[in-house]
Amino acid sequence: MSDTSCKNTDKELWQEKEDDYYSPRISVTEQGKIQLHVGGAVVSKDIREWVGLDKRIKSLEAERDTWKANYIGLCEVLKSVVKTAEKELK
């Protein structure tokens, strides 16, 4: 076992419940990264990365909507093909 210890240099900005290690909180590291702590998990990003997430989410939502529209369109085409095949088999 090591006798080496580390000093926590993070600056806590907000915590939902004081003295509850697992309650959600926000801190800033010595390097300037913003950390979100939730349920024992921590996500640490530069402020530019956090702002960029909003743009990325919007981009992914638009992509999802396009895929959904294409899927619905494909389903309609397949229904039409099945109906045509059923008519021809009768």
C-alpha positions in Angstrom: 0.0 0.0 0.0 1.3 3.4 -0.9 1.6 6.4 1.5 1.2 8.8 -1.4 -1.9 11.0 -1.2 -3.4 13.5 -3.7 -4.8 16.9 -2.9 -8.2 17.6 -4.4 -7.9 20.9 -6.2 -11.4 20.9 -7.7 -13.6 23.8 -6.9 -17.1 22.8 -6.2 -19.7 25.2 -7.7 -23.0 23.5 -6.7 -24.2 20.4 -4.9 -27.8 19.3 -4.7 -27.5 17.9 -1.1 -24.6 18.9 1.1 -22.5 16.2 2.7 -24.0 13.6 0.2 -21.1 12.3 -1.9 -23.5 10.8 -4.5 -25.8 13.7 -4.9 -25.5 15.6 -8.2 -22.9 18.3 -8.2 -20.8 20.6 -10.5 -17.2 21.4 -10.1 -14.3 22.9 -12.0 -10.9 21.3 -12.2 -7.5 23.1 -11.7 -7.1 22.8 -15.5 -10.5 24.6 -16.0 -12.6 21.6 -17.1 -16.2 21.5 -15.9 -17.2 18.3 -14.2 -20.7 16.9 -13.7 -20.9 14.3 -10.9 -24.1 12.2 -10.9 -24.5 9.0 -8.9 -20.8 8.4 -8.6 -20.1 8.9 -12.3 -18.2 12.0 -13.5 -18.0 13.6 -16.9 -15.3 16.1 -17.3 -15.1 18.4 -20.4 -13.7 21.8 -21.5 -16.5 24.4 -21.7 -16.2 24.4 -25.5 -16.9 20.7 -25.5 -20.0 21.2 -23.3 -21.3 23.9 -25.7 -20.5 21.6 -28.7 -22.7 18.9 -27.2 -25.8 20.9 -27.9 -24.9 21.2 -31.5 -24.0 17.5 -31.7 -27.3 16.5 -30.1 -29.3 18.6 -32.6 -27.3 17.1 -35.5 -28.0 13.6 -34.2 -31.7 14.4 -33.7 -32.0 15.6 -37.3 -30.1 12.5 -38.5 -32.5 10.3 -36.5 -35.5 12.1 -38.0 -34.1 11.5 -41.5 -33.6 7.8 -40.8 -37.1 7.5 -39.4 -38.7 9.2 -42.4 -36.7 6.9 -44.7 -37.7 3.8 -42.7 -41.4 4.9 -42.8 -41.1 5.4 -46.6 -39.5 2.0 -47.0 -42.2 0.4 -45.0 -44.8 1.9 -47.3 -43.0 0.6 -50.4 -42.8 -2.9 -48.9 -46.5 -2.8 -48.1 -47.2 -1.9 -51.6 -45.0 -4.7 -52.9 -46.7 -7.2 -50.6 -50.2 -6.1 -51.8 -49.1 -6.4 -55.4 -47.6 -9.8 -54.9 -50.8 -11.0 -53.0 -53.0 -9.8 -56.0 -50.8 -11.6 -58.5 -50.9 -14.9 -56.4 -54.7 -14.9 -56.4 
